[in-house]
Amino acid sequence: MAMSFSPGRLPETLSYIAGYKSGLALSTIEICDHLGGALADLVIQSDTCGVRLRSEEYEQIYYRLLYRIGYTEVEYTGDHSGAWMYQKYKNHPELFATYKAMLALHHEEIDGRIMAAAADQNLLRLISPEPFITRCKAELDGTGLVMAYEYLQWGRLAQRVYPWGSVQTTEWESPIALAHLFLASDQQPEKGRFIDQRYIDYLSNNADRLPEMHWRKFEELTAEFFEREGFRVDLGPGSNDDGVDVRVWRPSTKEGSTKPLYLVQCKRQKAKVEKVVIKGLSADVQYEGAEYGVIVTTSTLSPGALSTISARGYPIQVVERDAVKTWLELLRTPGTGIIRY
């Protein structure tokens, strides 16, 4: 099947898809930046001359864009048949036998119910994978259970990214501009208390851009993490905060408590964090009676800063670049990738 796009229509379609699926508003330039290489060249060409694409070419562009903007944790390959699981297990006789048995149970417990309920959309929405999971666990032990979850996750991802339907896993009130992640913006998050979930999903696939995000957005990301860990959190004003960006209390602490558990200072930068920052935060911790200070940075601490913490016994914990990346993995929308074991 071939698809024809008049001049400007392909980038317009891709922009609509990004907004509809992920809730992010992207310009043509941003779309091309994320596609890169030959795919970006094709979109640029189509903007002025139009283009004719085979369906598989369009799908490649479509899947690449959804992955690059954080909508999926892995780049979907367009395998709607689940052949990747067959390839994974076919050369291992025992695992392959378990795989085939798992598929048979799926056909009995899910496919059969879908066919029976196809005429009634209300019944279709009520189909649960629990009986399938229960039987896999009972009849196929741990290996079959792992395969069952793997297969269900793949099916969910396939449905999530399907390009020829209107599946929308989240209904956004309005798209937010990706550019606002890197610029000052007072737009309130639609999903999330401090920073919008769409930015978290984007950054989880583009962690190399952490040092580019606006410093206020980095403070919001830090506050969001502690909030979701169950702490009571106060995000500072962003300026004239005396060097304390986020204050964190234990969940049980009453409102109005003057002694926080943590004082957090956020350093969104490429340069290493120097010891003067450590000394300043230590003084703040002592002044406010907090138990710890926390440095959260998109970079790392300098050797001098690390030795200062150790030598002086400062009550300071450090969350450096790689740990922030782990935060993003924990915070991203669940169910957006295939489980690999």
Secondary structure, 3 states (H helix, E strand, C coil): CEEEECCCHHHHHHHHHHHHHHCEECCHHHHHHHHCHHHHHHHHHHHHHCEEEEHHHHHHHHHHHHHHCCCCCCCCCCCCCCHHHHHHHCCCHHHHHHHHHHHHHHHHHHHHHHHHHCCCHHHHHCCCCHHHHHHHHHHHHHHHHHHHHHHHHHHHHHHHHCCCCCCCCCCCCCCEEHHHHCCCCCCCCCCCCCCCHHHHHHHHHCHHHHHHCCHHHHHHHHHHHHHHCCCEEEECCCCCCCCCCEEEECCCCCCCCCCCCEEEEEECCCCCECHHHHHHHHHHHHHHCCCEEEEEECCCECHHHHHHHHHHCCCEEEECHHHHHHHHHHHCCCCCCCCCC
